[in-house]
């Protein structure tokens, strides 16, 4: 089985304890030499400043290629592009351009009166600068706000046509879900790489809530497995096996790159990567 390239998603810390956890995560996973790592925004752009600080620090101290999340939420076009400019000035040239979630307490996304109306508009503005490699999100299962999946795919094509180079999917639990989506994208004329997003299940209750929010189907066999594993105290072993099997099926189906949502808890992701043959690179020293 070929060894895939990998990338990892982190989120910015909100406390001193969170800072230690983030740096532990970076230090644990950096030896796997990821193609890139990304840092998220909180809902409603709540962690905009923290994201900028985390991106800049990881970029300066780790040598990793860092992709900064950038959204349309609660900011003018001028403010959003100024943030992008500050990333470019710091040497960060990868952006994950997203519409973003609505701020807490609001029912749905509403564009700022002077802001970008959608991720397509944001992508076009970033592409016009010529300074960024732009990545975008994709939904292998219907987005909760979409009419149907065909509408999702049509919107993804608009994002690629606006200047995005790569799409990263929301997490899913069956390889066939990704393969059906990939085939439908090709049929729709999308030729940009689509990277599957993998969520190792660190917290079963939290994963169920997250899946319900973003429209991700959890197969009954996984629900049954965690019911037994919770009683037996083997949830970590089961989570590793489920994620490894999913990744193995994807690689067998031709996937060359996997993107892991780490939740700033690196051990499970590291163990899955090791099982796939993604291990720390050994650097031989010249002793002559």
N, C-alpha and C positions, 0 to 999 in steps of 0.2 A: 504494500500500500504506500503510495507516495506521501511524503510529509508535507502538510499544508503550511502556508505562511499564516500568521495570526496577527490580530490587533486586539486591543483591550479598551474598554470604556471605564472611566473613573468619574466620580462626582466630587465637587469641591467641598472641603471641610467647612463645617459651621461652628466648630469648637476646637479647643486645644486637643482634646482626645481624638476628634475627627482628623485633625492634621497628622497626628502620629499614625493613625490608621491608613491615611492616604499614602504617606511616605513609606510605610511598611509594604503596602500594596505595590507601589512603584518598584521598590527595591527587590521584592520577591519575584516580580514578573519581568523586569527589565532584562535579566540574563537570558530570557527566551528570545531576545532580539526581535520584538514585534515590528511589523512593517510600519505601524503607527499606533499611537494611543490617542484617545479623545477624552475631553472633559466636558461634562454636561452643564446646562443651565438648570436652575430650579424652576418649578412651575411659575409662570408669569414673569420670568426673568428675575426671580427673587434672589438669585445668587450671582448676578452679573459681575459684580466687583470681585467676588470670591473666585469665580471662574477665571477671570483675567489674571488674578494673582497666581492661581494654581497652574494655569497654562504657562505663564512666563517663568515660574520657578522650575517646573518640570523640564521645560525646554532648556533652561540655562544649566541646570545641575545634572541632568541625566543623560543628555545627548540623544534622547529619543525624539522621533518625529511626532510632534504634538498637533492634533487637530482640535481647534476650539469650536464648540457649539455656539451658534449665533442665531437668535430668533427675531421675530417681528414684534414681539409683545411689548407693549407699554413703553415705546420709544419712538422718537421721530426718525425720519430717514437720515437726517444729519447726525443724530446721536448714534445710530446703528453703524453708519459708515465710519464714524470717528473711532468706534471700538474696533472695527475691522482694520482701520489704518494703524491703530496702536499695536495690533498683533503683527502686522507687516513690519512695522518699525522695530519690533522685538525679534524679528527673524522667523515668525510663525506664519507659514504660507498655506496651511491646510485649514479649511473652514468646513464644518458640518452645518449647512444652512437649513433651518427648519422654520416652520410657521410658529411653533411653540404652543404650549398649553395655556389655557386661560388662567388669569390670576385666581388664587384661592378666593372662594366666595362668589365667583361669577359662573354663570351657567355655560357660556360658550365664548369662543374667541371673538373679540371685536377689535378691528384694526384701530390703531391710534389715528386721530384725525390727520396728523402730518406724517404718519408712518407708512410702512410697506403693507399693502393690502393682503399679500399672500407670500408664500415662500418663493413662488415663481418670480415675483417682482424683486425680491431680495437677491435671488440668484443672478438675475439679469444685471442688477446694479453691481454686484461683486465681480461678475465676469467682465463687465465693462472696464474695470480698473486694470485688468490683466495681471493682477498680483497674487491670485490665489488658485489653488487646486480645490475645487468645490465638491464636497460630498453631500448627499441628501438621504433622507429617510424613505423607506418603502414598506408597504404593508402586504405580506404574503396572504393574509386573510383580510376580509373587508374591514376598512377603517370604520369605526363606530359612527362617524358622521357622513360616510359616503352612501350614495344610492345603491351601488353594487360594486363588485370588484372591477368590472370593466371601467367604471368611472375612476377608480383608484389608479388603474394602469394608464388611462388616458392622461391623468394629472401627472403621473410620474414621467411620462414622455414629454410633457410640457416642461418639466423641471430639467430634464436632460437637454432638451432643445435650447433651453435658456442659458445653458453653460455649465451644468454639472457634469463631472467626469465619472462618478461612481455613486451607486446607491447601496445603503446598508439597511437590511430588513429589520423589522420588529421581530422579537423572538417568536418561536413556534416550537412544536414538540414532535412533529412527524416530517421525515425527509420528503415524503410525497407532496406535502403542502408547499415546500419550497420549489420542488421540481415542476409542479403544475404552474406555479406563479412564474418561474423563469421561462417556461415554454410560452406562456401567454404573453410575456413581455417581448420575447423575440418575435412572436407573431404580430405584435403591435408595432414593430419596427424599432424597438429599443435595443441598441447594440452596445451600450455601456455595461461594464461589469456590475453584477449585482452580488453583493457579499451577504451571506446568511448571518443573522444575528443569533447568538447562542446564549441562553440564560441557564447556567448551572443552578439548580434549585437549592439555595442556601437556607431558605425559610419557606416551608411548605404553605403555611397560612398566608404569608405575605405574597407568595407567588400566585395563589388563587385569586387574591384581590386584584393584583396587578393585571392578571390575564383577563379578568372580567371587565376591567376598565378599558383595555385596549382591544378587546374582541379576539383574544387568542383562545383557541379550543384546546382543552386539556383532555387527552384520551382517557377513557375509563380505566384502562390498565394502569396508568400512572396514579390515578386516584386510589385504586385498590392497593397498589404497591406501597404508597405512602401510609395508608391506613395500617397495614401490617408492619411496615418499617418503624412507624412511630411507636407502636406497642413493643417492638423488639429492640428499639434503640439503635437501629441500623440505617437511619435516614441518610447519613453522609455517604455510606457505601452505595446505597440505592441511587442517590443523586449523581454520584460519579459514574455509575454504570449507565444511567439513562443518557446523560450528556455525551459520554464517550461513544455509545452506540449510535446516537443521532449523528454525531460528527463523522463516525466511520461510514455510515450510510451516505452522507453527503459527499465525502471524498470519493467513495466508490462510484457515485453518480457524476463525477467530474468536477466537483468543487475544489478549488485550489487555495482559497483563503477563507478563514473563519474569524468572525468578530465576536468577542466575548464580553457580555455585560457582567462586570465583576462585582458590582455593588460595594466596591472597596474592601472586599473580603477575598483575598487572592488564593487561598489554599486549594479550594475546589477547582478553580480554573487552572491552577498550576498542575494539579493531579491529572485533570483531563488532558491537558497538553502533553504531559509526560507519557500518558497512555497512547497518545497519537504519534509519539516519536519526536515531539517538539521539546527538546531538552536544552539546558544551558550549553552554550558553545564553549568548547575547551580551547583556550588559546595557548599554544605551545611557545615557551620562552626560548630565546636563542641563548644557549649557555656557552657558545664558543668564545 
